[in-house]
């Protein structure tokens, strides 16, 4: 159990039977009345964000979570198989629990967040940026750098990314895994 005033970004609490991560908090001390914490909590399972107010001194059930690096090996149906880099143990994780799964290629290292008491996997996160090779896109034409037009490009994982007109097939680009946006070319 933790007090409401101990909530910080990244704190995981159990509330109404679900797990929530604190993504934003504010300690409010109004001129009149009691002090309280205004928080934004993200549901671990479905990703919904809710705002919640806690009075100072209110007891909350905290959940101890562990973050470990796991290496992606291969897909097995709807699950992705990962290997713990310390124990070499392999675990399956459902693809819908992985953020940025469309941009994940073999041997990528992801951060797996699990509940320390039950050892259940809560979710897995790709690094924010990853480099991918373009396998197919329409060829660029000389002089296509003046406008901010974008064209679709298929990358090595099979996902489609919108890239500028001057980017060609075979080039390596940097992609933001949170939304799949083009960040730049990699030399």
C-alpha positions as CSV (number, residue, x, y, z in Angstrom):
1,X,0.0,0.0,0.0
2,X,1.2,3.5,-0.8
3,X,-0.2,6.9,0.0
4,X,-1.7,9.0,-2.7
5,X,1.0,11.7,-2.3
6,X,3.6,9.1,-3.3
7,X,2.3,8.7,-6.8
8,X,4.8,9.6,-9.5
9,X,5.1,9.0,-13.3
10,X,5.5,5.3,-13.9
11,X,3.9,4.2,-10.7
12,X,1.6,1.2,-11.2
13,X,-1.5,0.8,-9.0
14,X,-4.3,-1.7,-8.9
15,X,-7.7,0.0,-8.9
16,X,-11.2,-1.4,-9.5
17,X,-9.6,-4.8,-10.4
18,X,-7.5,-3.3,-13.2
19,X,-3.8,-2.2,-13.4
20,X,-3.0,1.5,-14.2
21,X,0.2,3.3,-14.8
22,X,0.5,7.0,-13.8
23,X,1.4,9.1,-16.8
24,X,0.9,12.5,-15.3
25,X,0.4,13.8,-11.8
26,X,-0.1,17.2,-10.1
27,X,-0.1,18.0,-6.4
28,X,-2.9,20.6,-5.9
29,X,-3.1,22.8,-2.8
30,X,-6.2,25.0,-3.1
31,X,-6.6,28.1,-1.0
32,X,-9.6,26.5,0.7
33,X,-10.1,22.8,1.4
34,X,-7.9,19.8,1.5
35,X,-4.8,19.1,-0.6
36,X,-5.2,16.4,-3.3
37,X,-3.4,14.7,-6.2
38,X,-4.8,15.1,-9.7
39,X,-3.6,12.2,-11.9
40,X,-3.9,10.8,-15.4
41,X,-3.8,7.0,-15.3
42,X,-3.4,4.7,-18.3
43,X,-5.1,1.2,-18.3
44,X,-2.5,-1.5,-18.9
45,X,-4.8,-3.8,-20.8
46,X,-6.7,-1.5,-23.2
47,X,-4.7,1.7,-23.1
48,X,-7.5,4.0,-22.1
49,X,-6.5,7.1,-20.1
50,X,-8.6,8.3,-17.3
51,X,-8.3,11.3,-14.9
52,X,-8.7,10.6,-11.2
53,X,-8.4,12.7,-8.1
54,X,-7.0,11.3,-4.8
55,X,-7.1,12.9,-1.4
56,X,-3.8,13.2,0.4
57,X,-3.4,10.3,2.8
58,X,-5.7,8.0,0.8
59,X,-4.2,4.5,0.6
60,X,-3.7,2.8,-2.8
61,X,-2.7,-0.7,-3.7
62,X,0.6,-0.5,-5.6
63,X,1.9,-3.1,-7.9
64,X,5.6,-3.9,-8.3
65,X,6.5,-4.2,-11.9
66,X,9.8,-5.4,-13.5
67,X,11.2,-4.2,-16.8
68,X,13.5,-6.6,-18.6
69,X,15.1,-6.6,-22.0
70,X,13.9,-9.5,-24.2
71,X,15.0,-10.4,-27.7
72,X,12.4,-11.0,-30.4
73,X,13.0,-14.4,-32.1
74,X,10.0,-15.2,-34.4
75,X,6.2,-15.2,-34.8
76,X,4.2,-18.3,-33.9
77,X,0.6,-17.7,-35.0
78,X,-0.7,-14.7,-33.1
79,X,2.1,-14.8,-30.6
80,X,5.6,-13.4,-30.8
81,X,8.3,-15.5,-29.2
82,X,10.9,-13.6,-27.1
83,X,14.0,-14.7,-25.3
84,X,15.1,-13.4,-21.9
85,X,18.7,-12.2,-22.4
86,X,19.9,-13.3,-19.0
87,X,18.3,-16.7,-18.5
88,X,17.7,-17.6,-22.2
89,X,14.2,-18.6,-21.3
90,X,11.7,-18.2,-24.2
91,X,8.2,-16.8,-23.6
92,X,5.2,-16.1,-26.0
93,X,3.6,-12.7,-25.9
94,X,0.4,-11.8,-27.8
95,X,1.0,-9.4,-30.6
96,X,-1.6,-7.0,-29.4
97,X,0.3,-6.5,-26.1
98,X,3.4,-5.1,-28.1
99,X,3.5,-1.5,-28.9
100,X,5.1,-1.0,-32.4
101,X,4.8,-4.7,-33.3
102,X,4.4,-3.9,-37.0
103,X,8.0,-2.5,-37.1
104,X,9.6,-5.3,-35.1
105,X,12.2,-7.5,-36.9
106,X,14.1,-10.5,-35.8
107,X,16.7,-9.9,-33.1
108,X,15.2,-6.6,-32.0
109,X,15.4,-6.0,-28.2
110,X,12.2,-4.9,-26.6
111,X,11.4,-4.0,-23.0
112,X,8.9,-6.4,-21.4
113,X,7.0,-5.1,-18.4
114,X,5.7,-7.8,-16.1
115,X,3.9,-8.0,-12.7
116,X,6.6,-9.1,-10.2
117,X,4.2,-10.9,-7.9
118,X,2.4,-13.1,-10.5
119,X,5.1,-13.0,-13.3
120,X,2.4,-12.2,-15.9
121,X,3.4,-10.1,-18.8
122,X,1.6,-6.7,-18.9
123,X,2.9,-5.3,-22.1
124,X,6.1,-5.0,-24.3
125,X,7.5,-1.8,-25.8
126,X,9.6,-1.4,-28.8
127,X,12.3,1.3,-28.7
128,X,10.9,4.7,-29.8
129,X,13.0,4.7,-33.0
130,X,14.1,1.8,-35.2
131,X,15.9,1.5,-38.5
132,X,14.3,-0.4,-41.4
133,X,15.2,-1.1,-45.0
134,X,12.8,-0.2,-47.7
135,X,11.9,-3.3,-49.8
136,X,9.5,-1.6,-52.2
137,X,8.5,2.0,-53.2
138,X,7.8,3.8,-56.4
139,X,11.1,5.3,-57.8
140,X,11.9,8.9,-57.0
141,X,12.3,11.4,-59.8
142,X,15.1,14.0,-59.9
143,X,13.8,17.3,-58.5
144,X,11.2,15.7,-56.2
145,X,12.6,17.5,-53.1
146,X,10.7,20.8,-53.4
147,X,7.3,19.7,-52.0
148,X,6.3,18.0,-48.8
149,X,4.5,15.2,-50.7
150,X,4.7,11.7,-49.3
151,X,4.4,8.3,-50.9
152,X,3.9,4.8,-49.4
153,X,6.9,2.5,-48.9
154,X,6.9,-1.1,-47.8
155,X,9.7,-1.8,-45.2
156,X,11.3,-5.2,-44.5
157,X,8.8,-6.1,-41.8
158,X,5.9,-5.8,-44.3
159,X,4.5,-2.6,-42.8
160,X,3.8,0.5,-44.9
161,X,5.4,3.9,-44.0
162,X,4.8,7.2,-45.7
163,X,8.1,8.6,-46.9
164,X,9.2,11.7,-48.9
165,X,9.3,11.4,-52.7
166,X,13.1,11.4,-52.9
167,X,13.5,8.2,-50.8
168,X,14.2,5.1,-53.0
169,X,14.0,1.4,-52.7
170,X,16.9,-0.2,-50.9
171,X,17.6,2.7,-48.6
172,X,17.5,2.5,-44.8
173,X,15.2,4.8,-42.9
174,X,14.5,5.6,-39.3
175,X,10.9,5.1,-38.2
176,X,9.0,6.2,-35.1
177,X,7.5,3.0,-33.7
178,X,4.7,4.8,-31.8
179,X,2.9,6.0,-34.9
180,X,4.9,4.6,-37.9
181,X,6.1,8.0,-39.1
182,X,9.2,8.6,-41.2
183,X,12.0,10.3,-39.2
184,X,14.9,10.4,-41.7
185,X,17.4,8.5,-43.8
186,X,20.2,6.5,-42.2
187,X,23.5,6.7,-43.9
